[in-house]
Amino acid sequence: MIRPAIAFQDRVVTRATGTLKAWEANQWGPIPPSASFRSNVYLRDGPNVLLAKTVSGNGAALRMEDVTWYRRDDQAMVVEKVHAPRAVYAAPGWRLENVTRFDVKTTALTSQPSLTVATGLTPRQVELSNIDGEGQDIATLTRTISALRAAGRHSSELEGQWWHRFSGPLAALLMPLLGAIAAFGLARSGQLLVRAAIGMALGFAYFVIDNAALAIGNFGGYPPLVAAWAPFLLFLLIGETVLIRTEE
């Protein structure tokens, strides 16, 4: 039962989640046929900031859509805003096409055919930014984590999601155990309404604490392994304890 649940989560749910997010980011329009499609990508270019509504493709074939580049001064104040409907890799930098430039100091708005910005950003850096672990299967997520580690990037959030691929489907076993508080206690002590309320409260509390633990793990408060498995083990012990006391 557990192995099919994990396989279903890995092969069906992740793909559906990734497709839904990509579809929503593309304003419910056609999704580019790219496994690396990402939305709302935020990139640092020294003191400057590059934002892309969507990014698709791999390597030098990366393509950005609805791109905005903010040029900032030494005090991190925006002095110029550059917008373009698309951008491609120019080796080095990113060539923005059909550019509109807004100068903050003079409030002047100008246009030009193209402009190359962010010469320090490589396609590899773009590929390792704004990664959606929920839309990747276990094998792809494993490779992504390894790439982030090799680049010296923070990977705790993705590691927590990796472990949760195994602990999450086990909730299918945990819910009947928590529900047994009502089922097995009825013939012995009655109080069906109270026991049913307790069972539902425990089930609801599990999902709340599970999401909270993952969120805390994302910020580094818990190790990824603890963030993914602690809620399941805690409520497993609670369910077993209540069930044993009911049997007694």
N, C-alpha and C positions, 0 to 999 in steps of 0.2 A: 504493500500500500504506500509506503514512504517513497520508495524508488520511483514509481510512476508519478507521484505528486511532485517530487523534485524535478523529474524530467519535464513535466508539464509546465512547471514554473520557469524552467530554464529555456525551453524551446518555444513555448507559446506566449506566456505572460510577458516575458521580456521583450519579445518582438512586437507584440501588440502595444506595450507601453511606449517603446521607442517610436513606433509609427504614429501613435496618437500625439505624442509631444511634437514630432516633426510636422505633422499635419496642422496642429494648432499654431505652431510658430510660423508656418507658411500661410497663415490666415485662411486655412481650410481650402487652400488651392492645391494643385498637383505637386506631389513630393518628388524632388529629383531622385533618380535611381542611383543613390549612393549610400553605402552602409555607414559612411562617416558623416552623414548630415547632422549638423548641430545648429542650435539656435541661441541667440543672445550671447554672443561670444565677446568677452571683455579682455583686452590685451594691453599690457604696459609697454610703451616705447620710450624708455628713459623717463623723463618727466611728463611725456605726452601720453595720451590715451587713444586707443583705437577700438571702436565698437563695430560689430557686424551683426546685423539681424539674423542672417543665416550664413553658414559655411558648409560647403560640400566639396567632395573630391579628396584626393590624397597627393602628398608630395608637392611637386612643382605644379601640378594640375589643380591645386586648391583654388576655389573660387568663392569670393565673398559677395554677398548681396546686401543692399541698403547699408552702406558703410558711412560711419562718421568718425572723423579724426579731430581730436582736440589738441591744439598746440598750447602748451603752458609755459610760463616764465619760471624764473628761479624761485619765486614765492608760491608756486603751484597754482597760480591764477591763470584762467583760460584767456588767451589773447587772440585766438583765432579758431574758428570752427569751419571744418571742411567736410562737405557731404558729397557722396557719389552713389549712384545706384548700384555700382558693381566695382570690384577690384580683383586683380590677378597678380600673381607673383612676378616680379620684375628682375629678380636675381642680381643685385639685392634690392630689398624694399618691395613695396606693393604699389602697383600702378592703378590709381583711381581714374575712372573714365567719366566724362561729362560732369566735371567738377563744379560745385558751387562753393565759393569761399565767403565767409563773413568775418570781417575784422571788428573785434569788440571795441577797440579804441575809437575808430573812425565811423563805426556802424556802416561801413561800405560793403556792398554785396556785389561780387564779381563772379564771372564764369570763365572757364577755360576747358579745353578738350581733355587734358589729362594732367596728372600730378603724381609723382612718386614720393611716398612717405614711408616712415617706419623701416628704415634701411637695416635696423638691427634685429628685426623679427624674421625668423626662418619658418618655413612650413612645418618643421618638426615642433617648434614651440607652439604653433597654432594648433596642431593635432593634439597636443597634450594639455590644452586649455579647455575648461568648461566641459569636462567629460561627464556624460550621463551614464552612471553605472547601472541604473535601473533598466536601461534599454540594451544592455549587453549580456550575452550568455556567459556562462562560467569560463569557458576557454578564452573568449575575447577579453573578459574582465581580468583574467590572470595575466595575459600579455600586457594589458594596459597598466596594471599595477607594477609589473616588472620594469616597464619603460619609464614610469614615473620614478621608481627607486633609482634606476640607472642615471636619470637626469637630476637626481637630488631633490625631487619635488615631494611635497606632502601627499601621502597616499592613505592615511588612516580612514578617511571617509569611505573610500572604495574597498578597503580591506574589511570594514564592518559590513558593507553590503555583500561582499563575497561570502563571509561566514553566515550571513542571514539567509543566503540561498539554501542553506541546509537546515537552519533552525526554524525558519519561517514556515515551511510546509509541515513541520511537526505539530503545528497548532491544530491540525486535523485530528491528531491523537489526544491533544490536551483538552479540547472542548468537550468530548464525551466524558472525560474524567471529571471535569468540573460540573457537568450536568448530572453526573451520577449522585451528587449530593442530594438532589431532589428525588431521583429515581429509586435509589436504594433506601433512602430514609423514609419513604412514604409508608411502606408496609410495616415499619417498626415503630415509628413515633408520630405519623401523620404530619400535620403542619405543612401541607403541600405548598401553599402560597408563599410561606416564609422561605422554605427551601428552594423553591423556584426562583425567588427574588435573589437569594444569595448566589445561586448558580449563575444567573445572568449578570449579576454585579461582578463576580469574579471573572467571567469571560470578557466583559467590557473593560475591566481594570487591566487585564492582561494586555490587550491591544494598546491601551493608553501607555502603560509602562514600557511596553516593547518599543513603541515609537519614541518615547522620551529617552530611553537608553541609547537608541541609535543616534538621536540628536546630540546627546551629551558626548557620545563617542566621536561624532563628527568634529566637535570642538576640542577633542583631546582629553576630555574629562575621564573617559574610560578607555582601556585598551580595546581594540576592535573585537577581539575574541570574547571579552567580558560583555561588551555592549550587545553582541548578537545572541549570546547564549544565556546570560544571567536571568532575563525575564522568564524564559521557558523553564529553566531549572527551578527557579523560585516558585512558580505556579504549579509545577509538577509536584514539588514537595508539599505545597499547600493542599492540592487536591488529594494526594495520597494520605496526608495527615487527617483531613476532614473525613475521608472515606473510612479510614481505619477506626476513627472515633465513632463514626456512625454504626459500624459493624459491632463495636463493643457495646 
